[in-house]
Amino acid sequence: MLEQRVSVIGAGAMGEALIRSLLGRDLVSAETLMAADVRRSKLDEIRQRFGIGVTADNREAARFGQVLILAVKPQQIEGVLRQIGPDLTTGHLVISIAAGVRLRFLESHLPEGVPVVRVMPNVACLVGEAASGFSLGRWAGDPEAERARRILGAVGQVFLLPEPLLDAVTGLSGSGPAFLGLVIDALADGGVACGLPRDVAVKLAAQTCLGAARLVLEAGIHPAVLRDMVTSPGGTSAAGLQVLEERALRAALAGAVRAATRRSQELSAGGSEEEPANGRLS
Ligand SMILES: NC(=O)c1ccc[n+]([C@@H]2O[C@H](COP(=O)([O-])OP(=O)(O)OC[C@H]3O[C@@H](n4cnc5c(N)ncnc54)[C@H](OP(=O)(O)O)[C@@H]3O)[C@@H](O)[C@H]2O)c1
């Protein structure tokens, strides 16, 4: 269990997923967790669902929490930082999950010395299977990295990286669910063309992706070994793989990650030090 009280500012899709996972993994108790949001109806729902303290006043949340998770949209971040800044001390930890909002921007709106962590999570946060990268601000050290790792670990896998690499995280795991949505849909189309009912085909395709991912992550099987495991000479997988190689699937997917990374870099550069990027980074 974390020893600090936690406030989640912005109780939307991501904020609620974090609240659910933090409680579900017993990282915090209901008494040590608070949610803040501008929507009263949302706060009532959160209080009923999780039994935690709620407030429409971000400053109250800042005074309650020693760890503050900022889960508002990127364009709302600056306003929130201005509200909570006066109440923050070097004993707080600020964790921002706002896509594309850089550490320098976050730090420039907070008192000197306040530790800040920037996270790039992905949509699978909603089901506790996020693939996240995070970076430390200049006032954050090992204790803050460890705390952030435990919090983000509640919603999936997390990797500490230098901030410039968060664009690549955006291009791979941030945009990846969109790429894999296409892949699942295409696999299902193939199954339907071969006679499977659509609902069965979608579930077979999605479960196949999940199973392959778990073999890589949990059984430690290298992706190339996994391919060889199911590809017997002259067999069905060999026939399918030949089509994928002829149509350059590998180059297409790697190219998609590079294009998404480049776009993330462009959008981040477009937001000046004084203005966060506008939230198209996921
Ligand atoms: N969703 C993803 O897949 C994903 C992936 C990676 C990163 N992220 C990042 O996660 C963050 C949250 O995304 P989300 O999808 O959870 O957004 P969301 O569902 O819109 O949640 C944000 C919540 O914050 C509320 N809010 C707005 N202004 C506020 C303020 N000043 N103080 C307190 N609460 C305020 C919003 O209310 P209103 O609706 O009334 O504005 C909303 O309830 C974003 O910065 C996004 O870049 C999201």
The ligand as a MOL file (V3000), in Angstrom:
LIG
                    3D

  0  0  0     0  0            999 V3000
M  V30 BEGIN CTAB
M  V30 COUNTS 48 52 0 0 0
M  V30 BEGIN ATOM
M  V30 1 N -8.0910 8.2560 -23.4200 0
M  V30 2 C -6.9230 7.7820 -23.8640 0
M  V30 3 O -6.8280 6.7810 -24.5750 0
M  V30 4 C -5.6580 8.4580 -23.4560 0
M  V30 5 C -4.4220 7.8880 -23.8200 0
M  V30 6 C -3.2450 8.5380 -23.4180 0
M  V30 7 C -3.3180 9.7020 -22.6700 0
M  V30 8 N -4.5360 10.2130 -22.3450 0 CHG=1
M  V30 9 C -4.5760 11.4570 -21.5910 0
M  V30 10 O -5.3660 11.2910 -20.4250 0
M  V30 11 C -5.9630 12.5160 -20.0920 0
M  V30 12 C -7.4240 12.2680 -19.7460 0
M  V30 13 O -8.0700 11.7440 -20.8960 0
M  V30 14 P -9.5450 11.1680 -20.7970 0
M  V30 15 O -9.7880 10.4710 -22.0600 0
M  V30 16 O -9.7640 10.4890 -19.4840 0 CHG=-1
M  V30 17 O -10.3620 12.5770 -20.7580 0
M  V30 18 P -11.8470 12.8220 -20.2430 0
M  V30 19 O -12.6400 11.5810 -20.2560 0
M  V30 20 O -12.3480 14.0480 -20.9570 0
M  V30 21 O -11.6230 13.1990 -18.6850 0
M  V30 22 C -11.2030 14.4530 -18.2410 0
M  V30 23 C -12.1380 14.8710 -17.1060 0
M  V30 24 O -11.6280 16.0740 -16.5000 0
M  V30 25 C -12.7110 17.0010 -16.3700 0
M  V30 26 N -12.1870 18.3630 -16.3050 0
M  V30 27 C -12.1460 19.3070 -17.2830 0
M  V30 28 N -11.5710 20.4380 -16.8170 0
M  V30 29 C -11.2540 20.1940 -15.5120 0
M  V30 30 C -10.6710 20.9780 -14.5040 0
M  V30 31 N -10.2710 22.2440 -14.7200 0
M  V30 32 N -10.5320 20.4380 -13.2780 0
M  V30 33 C -10.9040 19.1630 -13.0190 0
M  V30 34 N -11.4850 18.3680 -13.9570 0
M  V30 35 C -11.6560 18.8800 -15.1830 0
M  V30 36 C -13.5250 16.7230 -17.5920 0
M  V30 37 O -14.8140 17.3160 -17.4950 0
M  V30 38 P -15.4990 17.8260 -18.8990 0
M  V30 39 O -15.7820 16.5880 -19.6670 0
M  V30 40 O -16.7070 18.5530 -18.4360 0
M  V30 41 O -14.4860 18.7040 -19.5750 0
M  V30 42 C -13.5570 15.2110 -17.5990 0
M  V30 43 O -14.5170 14.6860 -16.6960 0
M  V30 44 C -5.7850 13.4500 -21.2920 0
M  V30 45 O -4.8440 14.4530 -20.9880 0
M  V30 46 C -5.2530 12.5590 -22.3930 0
M  V30 47 O -4.2960 13.2330 -23.1990 0
M  V30 48 C -5.6840 9.6260 -22.7100 0
M  V30 END ATOM
M  V30 BEGIN BOND
M  V30 1 1 1 2
M  V30 2 2 2 3
M  V30 3 1 2 4
M  V30 4 1 4 5
M  V30 5 2 4 48
M  V30 6 2 5 6
M  V30 7 1 6 7
M  V30 8 2 7 8
M  V30 9 1 8 9
M  V30 10 1 8 48
M  V30 11 1 9 10
M  V30 12 1 9 46
M  V30 13 1 10 11
M  V30 14 1 11 12
M  V30 15 1 11 44
M  V30 16 1 12 13
M  V30 17 1 13 14
M  V30 18 2 14 15
M  V30 19 1 14 16
M  V30 20 1 14 17
M  V30 21 1 17 18
M  V30 22 2 18 19
M  V30 23 1 18 20
M  V30 24 1 18 21
M  V30 25 1 21 22
M  V30 26 1 22 23
M  V30 27 1 23 24
M  V30 28 1 23 42
M  V30 29 1 24 25
M  V30 30 1 25 26
M  V30 31 1 25 36
M  V30 32 1 26 27
M  V30 33 1 26 35
M  V30 34 2 27 28
M  V30 35 1 28 29
M  V30 36 1 29 30
M  V30 37 2 29 35
M  V30 38 1 30 31
M  V30 39 2 30 32
M  V30 40 1 32 33
M  V30 41 2 33 34
M  V30 42 1 34 35
M  V30 43 1 36 37
M  V30 44 1 36 42
M  V30 45 1 37 38
M  V30 46 2 38 39
M  V30 47 1 38 40
M  V30 48 1 38 41
M  V30 49 1 42 43
M  V30 50 1 44 45
M  V30 51 1 44 46
M  V30 52 1 46 47
M  V30 END BOND
M  V30 END CTAB
M  END
